[in-house]
Amino acid sequence: MAKTSSRSQDKSAMIHDQKLERGEGGELHQIAVSDGPVLTTAQGAPVSDDHNTLKVGERGPTLIEDFHFREKIFHFDHERIPERVVHARGYGAHGYFETYESLAKYTRADIFQRAGEKTPAFVRFSTVAGSKGSFDLARDVRGFAVKLYTQEGNWDIVGNNMPVFFIQDAIRFPDMVHAVKEEPDRAFPQAQSAHDNFWDFISLTPESMHMIMWIMSDRAIPRSFRFMEGFGVHTFRFVNAKDESTFVKFHWKPKFGLQSVVWNEAVKINGADPDFHRRDLWQAIQAGNFPEWELRVQLFDQDFADSFDFDVLDATKIIPEEIVEPIPVGRLVLDRMPDNFFAETEQVAFMTQNVPPGVDFSNDPLLQGRNFSYLDTQLKRLGGPNFTHIPINAPKCPFHHLQQDGHMAMRNPVGRVNYEPNSFGEGPRESPHRGFRSFAEAEDGPKVRLRAESFADHYSQARQFFNSQTPPEQRHIAMALTFELSKVETPVIRERMVSHLLNIDVGLAETVADKLGLKQLPKAADAAVAPRDDLEPSPALSIIENGPDSFAGRKVGVLISPRADAALFKRLRAAIEKEGAVMEVVAPKVGGVEAADGSWIEGRYMIDGGPSVLFDAVALVLSEEGAQRLTDEAAARDFVADAFAHCKFIAFTPAAVSLLRKAGVDPDADEGMINLDDPKAITRFIESCRKLRLWSREMAVKL
Ligand code: HDE
């Protein structure tokens, strides 16, 4: 029997390839496909049959000679590369950085020389602890890694959405990461810090206390990548053309203000849409609502560093923005999604040591350690030393070096000369003038393994952070600590944490101890340096104090029913869109509803596919009969009850009152409940939404 076969001989195949095409009225039709490019192997050989392996006879064994099958499966088997050991789950986008004014006075970095210059950028946001397939709304730090393709080399600011870190010295990083990740014997919990190992490590590591305040705050559950800050964390240096150095800290400020969700909401979002942050970024960029951040720099000299209360080399400390004001120096705009997630977002290799001439490191021992780790990790992850040949990692400026060969070398030198110096006058040469010169800081001292005493105060800034929060934010910190510690099985670890909290805020410690059922308060933890209470609160540390001044970029979920008022619906949509926000319609059935005037209102979600946790505010545009029907549906009642419990603004037609009541929500509960029966109500709703949440409701709903 002939060994060749073709799909036309395939007796079992009933379904032919289908393609969707739009008809004249925009409707989609399925049509059969016959032409298109010919499928080939990776070697270019045309393939005749991609559905059947080569066999002896119709029902016989498969032949190893089937090179197409072997190549296809071999390649599939190797599709994965190791996920990042931390920051495995991430999402990236392209954009640009635009320089405001020349910063030549402080730095010779080419990117800061010319006002208005645009530099291509790629940014990857991430969670830290979870693996690649984990959910977006984990309580976690968010990575905020920026690659700037400058004219003098790639500059990576590999930062986070919190300005401090858990540890002071890089040598502790593997322990810290082991402790937070899933426990090694049971392999859970996934993407959570709420377990014994994490809190054991933390409670034995007082230097982490400031970071613990951040991670227990709502900063750890951002509403969107677009609404969070980014920080370079460490102190870096700018170096100017005269080789003079200025210390610098980098802050990214979101144009649309800060916003987070509440924990009860985060838990539900993870079920409703595990890709909540990804989808949000994707949708915003595809819709042309480009996310934007301003880069601000805190600049200070050695005299300030010497006089500051804390060590500027200690990554567990901030310099409050009220003490050294961040100066705006440019803006970052993200305007294009990658064409391919793997090629770009997965393979992008950020490295703290990627700095252009004019930017330099400080002696921060965390930063110094990172400068080793990031190069090393790329070799493992990307499989060889040529990862700069991958387009996303290649510089966009001219570059010439003498590195050659190795796995997957894509750019290979031509000609005879691959060394320097040489007598042929060929090849690149160093440039003492243009090249990177390290700041010539004088260093001298014995070799020691010591932590400087100037790093010893672990509680004062934790207290300052707590004192800088508004009352709802302070409550959220207490609730987060209680939740996390309630998952800890070992009582002594819970108590040890409370003993640290006593050094931060006694009220906080008492609340947490009470919720944890501690019979009595433990003794406060021994502190190497007594916590200070003379540090001024810093309003810049509160999310609520730094919210947006409009509702732009946010989403209203409108629950609609058959026979709803179409005119009202249209007015509502117009007002939402005028504000720069997005309306999404939630209907009892896929497709939408027929309104009272016979027009069709298109729906985006069915109710249980579009719970209110996906939106920043909600409106109930219901007819009497529609509302009545919905009172029987748990998903509709949850839609309303959750929106209320999460302190969202709720606009509703008078007919919706029956649903509100059935969901246990008083339609007159507070000013966040807006009855659409009066003509000015829509304006009032939009104006209220600018505040994002009605926090005064929180005590009533006991979130
Ligand atoms: Fe990282 N970190 N890190 N880190 N980090 C990595 O690099 C490391 C630290 C941060 O989207 C790894 O390519 C050490 C601080 C971000 O691709 C690895 C230490 C900050 C990302 C690594 C730290 C960060 C990483 C894993 C302690 C905020 C994701 C895969 C000294 C300023 C970048 C990789 C991306 C990723 C090591 C601490 C931010 C293993 C040793 C502090 C945003 O190299």
Residues whose N, C-alpha, C, O or C-beta is under 5 A from the ligand:
A	BS01	HDE	R84 V85 V86 H87 G90 R124 S126 G143 F144 A145 V158 G159 N160 F165 A170 F173 F231 G232 V233 V348 F350 L366 G369 R370 S373 Y374 T377
